C-alpha cells in the first residue's frame, strides 16, 4: 500500500505531514535548493517573522492555503459537533 498523507512544496520539495502544516504555514520557502545544500541541517524555522510576511506574494498559494485552513476548521468543528450530540443524547 502506497498511501501519501503529507504535503510537498513544489519549489523546494520539502515534505511535511498534514498534521504539521499549521507549524510551517508561516515559514518562508527559499525556492529550489542547490544539490550541495540538501543535507544541510539549518532550518527556516529560525528565520525572522518580518521577512516571512514579505515573501507572501503569490495569490494562488494564499487562496489555496486559506481554503485548506478553512476546511480543517470545518472538519474539526464537525467532529466536535458529533461528540456533543453523542454526549447529549445519552442524558
C-alpha positions in Angstrom: 0.0 0.0 0.0 1.4 3.3 -1.0 -0.7 6.0 0.7 0.6 9.5 0.9 -0.6 11.5 3.9 1.6 14.6 3.5 2.1 17.8 1.6 5.1 18.7 -0.6 6.4 22.2 -1.6 6.6 22.5 -5.3 9.5 24.9 -5.1 11.9 23.3 -2.6 10.4 19.8 -2.5 10.1 19.8 1.3 7.7 17.2 2.7 5.6 17.7 5.7 2.9 15.7 7.4 -0.6 17.2 7.0 -1.0 17.4 10.8 2.2 19.5 10.9 1.0 22.0 8.3 0.0 24.6 10.9 3.5 24.7 12.3 5.1 25.6 8.9 2.4 27.7 7.3 4.2 31.0 8.0 7.7 29.7 7.1 9.5 31.2 4.1 10.3 28.9 1.2 13.7 29.5 -0.2 12.9 28.1 -3.5 14.9 25.3 -5.2 17.7 24.1 -3.0 21.1 23.5 -4.7 22.2 19.8 -4.6 25.1 20.6 -2.2 22.8 22.0 0.4 20.1 19.3 0.5 21.5 17.7 3.6 22.1 21.0 5.5 20.5 20.9 8.9 19.8 24.7 9.2 16.1 25.4 9.4 13.9 28.2 8.1 12.0 27.8 11.4 14.5 30.2 12.9 14.2 33.0 10.3 12.8 36.4 11.1 9.0 36.6 11.1 9.1 40.0 9.4 10.9 38.5 6.4 8.3 35.7 6.2 5.4 38.1 5.7 7.3 39.9 2.9 7.7 36.7 1.0 3.9 36.0 0.7 3.1 37.4 -2.7 1.6 34.5 -4.6 -2.2 35.0 -4.7 -2.8 31.3 -5.8 -0.8 30.0 -2.9 -2.6 32.3 -0.5 -6.0 31.3 -1.8 -5.2 27.6 -1.5 -3.7 28.0 1.9 -6.7 29.9 3.1 -9.0 27.2 1.7 -7.1 24.4 3.5 -7.2 26.3 6.8 -11.0 26.8 6.5 -11.5 23.2 5.5 -9.6 22.0 8.5 -11.5 24.3 10.8 -14.8 23.0 9.4 -13.7 19.4 9.7 -12.7 19.9 13.3 -16.0 21.7 14.0 -17.9 18.8 12.5 -16.0 16.3 14.7 -16.7 18.4 17.8 -20.4 18.7 16.9 -20.6 14.9 16.6 -19.0 14.5 20.0 -21.5 16.9 21.6 -24.5 15.2 20.0 -23.5 11.7 21.2 -22.9 13.0 24.7 -26.1 15.0 24.8 -28.3 12.1 23.5 -27.3 9.8 26.4 -28.6 12.0 29.1 
